Amino acid sequence: MHTRTILALSVTAALGLSACGSGSEPLTQEQATEVLLTQEEFPIEGFTRGEVDSGVAEADEGTAGDLLEDFPGADQFSQECLDALGSLETMDADFAAQASVEFLGEESGASLFGQPTVQLVVASMEEGDNPLDMIDSLNSACEEITVEEDGMSMTMSFNEVEGDAQGTTIAVGVLGQTFELTVAGRESSGNYTVVTAMGIAPEDIIEVLDAQDEKIANL
């Protein structure tokens, strides 16, 4: 099954996102980069911090149709779902600052879809629609689909995030395993923190958000 396409679909929602915090003003680019959690501050054991990616990405001119071009169940998504996915493609354009870093879990926790992974994004925007609302809308816009291909069956659904955060959990069931990729975030005063997580528990996602929010609040 086209697991790379599924991951691309899921991660698109995250890479265009931002960060959170209790500050009264949007973060600068320098602050967004420096405030990301360090290896020592990351609250989940067994994860290794990667390199920081700093700076606002250029707007992607692609569409949901382009993203799903190789996905065998693309024709089963409703137009409402496709429109919601398409709206994610332009979110980066409004960010004033953005920085991200990936934490990779141990090989012992790997599944059919790879090692446990947490991508942490911190960003800010001075005005515009809350991008978390766009992510959240996938839960109501996209219904569960089932795809049959080459004698195998795959299900895919979008569900509300567990805990104190906005976002979606994309659940994929294939070959007797269930893979969940969660995009969850919070907003405060134009600042956003967003976690894109695979292979960790919902409570761990909230713990990462809490740790990042606390560090931003203490700037």
C-alpha positions in Angstrom: 0.0 0.0 0.0 1.2 3.5 -0.6 2.4 4.3 2.9 4.7 7.2 1.7 1.7 9.0 0.2 -0.2 8.5 3.4 2.7 10.0 5.4 2.9 12.9 2.9 -0.8 13.6 3.3 -0.4 13.6 7.1 2.8 15.6 7.5 1.6 18.3 5.1 -0.8 19.3 7.8 2.0 19.7 10.2 4.8 21.3 8.3 2.6 24.3 7.4 1.8 24.9 11.0 3.0 27.0 13.9 3.6 27.3 17.7 2.0 28.3 20.9 2.7 30.1 24.1 1.6 32.6 26.7 3.5 35.6 25.5 1.6 38.8 24.6 3.3 39.3 21.3 4.2 37.1 18.3 7.6 35.5 18.5 10.4 36.8 16.3 12.3 34.4 14.0 15.3 34.4 16.4 13.0 33.6 19.4 11.1 30.9 17.5 14.4 29.2 16.7 16.0 29.5 20.2 12.9 28.5 22.1 12.6 25.0 20.6 13.0 22.3 23.2 16.5 20.9 23.6 17.5 17.3 23.9 17.6 17.7 27.7 14.2 19.4 27.9 12.3 16.9 25.8 10.0 15.1 28.2 9.9 11.7 26.6 12.8 9.3 27.2 14.5 7.5 24.3 14.2 10.2 21.7 17.1 11.9 19.9 17.0 15.5 18.7 17.8 16.3 15.1 18.8 19.5 13.4 16.7 22.7 13.6 15.0 23.9 10.5 14.6 27.7 10.7 12.7 30.1 8.6 9.3 30.5 6.9 8.7 28.1 4.0 7.5 29.5 0.7 3.8 28.9 -0.1 3.2 25.6 -1.8 1.2 26.0 -5.1 0.2 22.3 -5.1 -3.3 21.1 -4.5 -4.9 18.3 -2.6 -5.3 16.6 -5.9 -1.5 16.7 -6.5 -0.9 15.4 -3.0 -3.2 12.4 -3.5 -2.2 11.7 -7.1 -0.6 8.3 -6.3 -3.0 7.4 -3.4 -5.2 4.5 -4.5 -8.3 5.8 -2.5 -8.1 9.4 -3.7 -11.5 9.1 -5.5 -13.2 8.1 -2.3 -12.6 11.4 -0.5 -15.5 13.8 -0.6 -15.1 17.2 -2.2 -15.5 18.8 1.2 -12.5 16.7 2.4 -10.4 17.6 -0.6 -11.2 21.3 -0.1 -10.2 21.1 3.5 -6.9 19.3 2.6 -6.3 21.8 -0.2 -6.6 24.8 2.3 -3.6 23.5 4.2 -1.3 24.1 1.2 -1.2 27.9 1.6 -0.9 28.2 5.4 2.8 28.9 5.4 2.4 32.2 3.5 1.0 34.0 6.5 3.7 33.1 9.1 6.1 35.8 10.3 8.4 33.3 11.9 8.8 29.5 12.0 11.2 26.9 13.3 11.0 23.1 13.6 13.0 20.2 15.0 12.4 16.4 14.8 12.9 14.0 17.7 13.4 10.3 16.6 12.6 7.4 18.9 14.5 4.2 19.4 14.5 1.4 16.8 13.0 -0.9 19.3 9.7 1.0 19.0 9.6 0.8 15.2 6.5 -0.5 13.5 5.4 -1.2 9.9 5.5 2.6 9.4 8.9 3.3 11.0 10.4 4.6 14.2 8.4 6.7 16.7 8.8 10.3 15.5 7.9 13.7 17.0 8.2 16.9 14.9 7.9 20.1 17.0 7.1 23.3 15.2 7.1 26.8 16.8 5.8 29.7 14.8 4.0 33.0 14.9 1.7 35.1 12.7 0.6 38.7 13.3 -2.8 38.4 11.6 -4.9 35.9 9.6 -7.0 32.9 10.3 -6.0 30.4 12.9 -4.3 27.5 11.0 -5.3 25.1 13.8 -8.9 25.6 12.8 -8.1 24.3 9.3 -6.5 21.2 10.8 -9.4 20.7 13.1 -11.9 20.9 10.3 -10.6 17.7 8.8 -12.3 15.8 11.6 -15.8 16.8 10.3 -14.9 17.2 6.6 -13.3 13.8 6.0 -15.2 10.5 6.6 -13.6 7.1 7.0 -12.7 5.4 3.8 -11.7 1.8 3.0 -9.4 0.9 0.1 -9.1 -2.5 -1.5 -5.9 -3.1 -3.6 -3.9 -6.1 -4.6 -5.8 -8.3 -2.1 -5.2 -6.0 0.8 -7.5 -3.7 2.7 -6.7 -0.3 4.2 -8.9 2.0 6.2 -8.2 5.7 6.9 -10.0 8.1 9.1 -9.6 11.6 10.7 -10.5 11.9 14.4 -10.4 14.6 17.1 -7.2 14.9 19.2 -7.4 13.5 22.7 -6.5 16.1 25.4 -6.1 19.9 25.6 -5.2 20.7 22.0 -6.7 21.3 18.5 -5.9 19.1 15.6 -6.5 15.7 14.1 -5.4 12.1 14.5 -5.1 10.3 11.2 -5.7 6.6 11.7 -4.6 4.1 9.1 -5.3 0.4 9.4 -3.4 -2.0 7.2 -1.9 -5.6 7.4 -3.4 -6.1 10.8 -1.7 -3.0 12.3 -3.1 0.4 13.1 -0.9 3.5 12.5 -1.8 6.8 14.0 -0.3 10.2 13.1 -1.4 13.1 15.2 -1.2 16.8 14.4 -2.0 18.7 17.5 -1.4 22.3 18.6 -2.3 25.4 20.6 -2.5 29.1 19.9 -1.9 32.1 22.2 -1.5 35.8 21.2 -0.5 34.9 17.6 2.0 32.2 18.7 1.6 28.5 18.0 3.1 25.2 19.1 2.4 22.2 17.0 3.4 18.6 17.4 3.2 16.0 14.6 3.7 12.6 16.3 3.8 9.0 15.1 4.1 6.0 17.5 3.6 7.7 20.8 0.6 7.9 23.2 -1.9 10.8 23.2 -0.8 11.8 26.7 2.8 12.0 25.6 1.8 14.4 22.8 0.1 16.7 25.4 3.2 16.5 27.6 5.4 17.7 24.7 3.0 20.6 24.1 3.0 21.5 27.8 6.8 21.5 27.9 7.2 23.7 24.8 4.4 26.1 25.9 6.1 26.5 29.3 9.4 27.4 27.8 7.7 30.0 25.5 5.9 31.5 28.4 9.2 31.9 30.3 10.9 33.9 27.5 
